[in-house]
Structure formats: structure tokens, C-alpha cells
Amino acid sequence: MATHTHPARGQSPQRRPELDVIRMLIVIGLVFFHSALVFAADDDFYVKNAETSEAVLIVAGFGVVWAMPLLFLISGLGAWYSLRRRGAGGFARERLLRLGVPLVFATLVLNPLPQWLRQRAAGADHHGSYLGFLPRFYDVRLEFDEVPFIVQGEYFETGHLWFVVLLLAFSLLLAPLHRWLPRGWLRRARDRAARTAARRRGVVLLPALGTSAICAFGKMEENYAGWHRWSYLLFFLAGFALAADDRFRAAVRESAVPAAWLGVLLFAGAGPGFAVAEEPFTDTGAQATVARALFGASGWCLVVAVPGLLDRRRTRRPPDTAPEPQPRPVPAATARRRLHGCLAAAVLPLYVLHQPVVVAVAYFVTGWPAPIPVEYAVLVAIALPLTVAAYELLVRRARVTRFLFGMRA
């Protein structure tokens, strides 16, 4: 029988650079995902192709269930390291600079373009100039019942920057809690939870009940990648806890395989309910409610599975048969750290840039008399290099644009 060893009490894990790679892959995947929505029959994307397919959302749904939640979990991991290094006040200031500045800049400068192209593509008495459209986009009002999306308007939107809005809100909630809650109580609660997770395999899957309940009864919001906005807070806090004690990481690693299988099965079980219900995201009927519950539980399981499976690859061979570790050449290790640093720095700018680029390219590509696969391939083949080129040529090289996109100078 295999035996499992767990880290010592209170031991903190090292930062996991492979998760920066996963984060970058998710952001690049969003180019493919949002390009696909141009051809989806049941989605209100900015620009729609004349020919659409119902199969698009079925295929894309498996990415929806885990990709954005995993981004929040990885962001929670990073928040723990930043908060420990800077303290509550420094953490809040850093998040306002790294998230708040690009949020305001991109909302005001980049987000009007997709909305303008939406109106022009619809052809509904909207052939005015872009500059003429801007005052309509900036005509806003405050709606506090939409917290944290309190700025609303007929044409105004945060669009794909909803991720940045929520991440900033969660971070600013976390900072005062970290300062005001008693440290001794926090340490005891963390130790108790970590000890339970280490001793009882599968405990890390129990929060699936929470995500399941939020999706089932709080319903799902299409504008936020299909999840209820406050579901993401659970993933963010899970990442924060995962970074705080290495016993959580060990528990996730041990539960990764069953979590993956369970996540896939739950997602498959949710499919019929989404297919049958007229409005599966919001219906209160039994079929839609059960489908949302299965979806929410599936998302948690899959988000546990991905970092756990990555970790298992590093610990697959038993210690008694593992070869003696060889010292890595310093240049190779330095190059690897530099690569991970570049990936981490590029994630937010690429995220901010990608959707306006996709929508702009789609506005021209969708008029072509070509089959869906051809148009989709052309759209991705143009939008992805343009997004990367915009980052490399317009953002990364100048101090002012680095600041506006949340990068360190």
C-alpha cells in the first residue's frame, strides 16, 4: 500500500512558476474562445457571422467550466505572496496600480471600440463615426445593486475587463481582513483546516458544494463567463489558502486524479439539463437548477485537478528510486526564471488587448463567403499575432504604456 507524507505544520510552499505558464495558456486560449463566439448560435457576441453553429458553445463549454475559475485561483496564490511581502496597505496600493490603472485606461480607451462595432454590425441606424459614438459610451449612471459593477450605461460596459473588476474588488476586500482579523485566530483556523485536509483525502473537494449551491440558487451570469460573479471569490480564496500552507498543496496533489474524473462526469451530467431548459442560466425549474448545480461542482473539481496533476508530474517517481539530483547550470536556471517572469508580466496586457483585437478582425472577416472553419482559422491566425504584436510594439517597450497596462516600469 502506498504511503503519503505531508509537509510539516505551517510550511509555506514555494511560488509555482508552472502556474504562470498555465495562466498564459488560458489567456491565449481566450483568443480562440472569443473568436469561436463569433460563430456561436446562442451567444450575443459583438460581431456575429451570418452562418452560425449550435455546436460552438457545446465545445467551448468545457473550457468555460474551469478556465476563468483557475485564473482566479492562481490570482489568489499570487495575492498571498504579495500580501506577505508588502503588508495590507502596500498590497492595496500595489493592486490599485497594477489592476486599477489598466482597468480605467482600457475601459475608457479600448472598450468603446467593440461596442461601436457591435452597433455598426447590427446596422440598426448606427453609421456614425467612432468619435461621435464616444459620448454615448461615456453616458453612465451608478447602480449599487450591481456591485462591484456599479458603473452602468446603455452603451457603457467593462466588457471582458469584468475579470479585472472582480480581481481588484476581491483584493481590496482581502487587504483589510488581513489587517483586522486576529493573527492568532487566522493561524489556528488555517492549521486546523490544513491538518484536516492532510489527514482526510478528498476533503479539498468539499467546497464543490459551495460552488454548486451558488450556481444552482444564485444562478449563472452569461456576462461573467457563465459563472455567478461571487462564485469566483471562492476560487480566489482557495488559491490564497493553497499558498498559505504546503499541506493544502499535498492534499490537492493526492486528490487530483479522482477530482479530474469526477469533474468530467459532473460536466457530462450537466449537459442534458442545459440542452433541455429554455433558459438554463436563470430558470428556476428542476432541470435547470440541477444542471447548474452539477456545473458548479464540476468546475471546482476540475480546478483542483489541474494544479494537482501538474504537481504529480514532479513527484511521480518514489524517492528511493529517483536519481541523484544534478545541479542545474546557472545560465539555464537564470533563463528559465527570466522566461517565467516575462510570461507573468505579459498576462494582464495580453488579456486587456485580446478582445478588442478579436472583435475588430471579426468585423471584417465575417463578411467573407467562406465556410465557418475557414473563417475561424483566418480570424485566429490574424487576431492572435496582432494581439502579441500590439503588446510587444505598443505596450512593453515604453515606460508610460507599461504603467497604463499594469506592468512594472
Secondary structure, 3 states (H helix, E strand, C coil): CCCCCCCCCCCCCCCCHHHHHHHHHHHHHHHHHHHHHCCECCCCCCCCCCCCECHHHHHHHHHHCCHHHHHHHHHHHHHHHHHHHHHHHHHHHHHHHHHHHHHHHHHHHCCHHHHHHHHHHHCCCCCCCHHHHHHHHCCCEECHHHCCCCEECCCCCCHHHHHHHHHHHHHHHHHHHHHHCCHHHHHHHHHHHHHHHHHCCCHHHCCHHHHHHHHHHCCCCHHHCCCCCCHHHHHHHHHHHHHHCHHHHHHHHHHHHHHHHHHHHHHHHHHHHHHHCCCCCCCCCHHHHHHHHHHHHHHHHHHHHHHHHHHHHHCCCCCCCCCCCCCCCHHHHHHHHHHHHHHHHHHHHHHHHHHHHHHHHHHHHCCCCCCHHHHHHHHHHHHHHHHHHHHHHHHCCCHHHHHHCCCCC
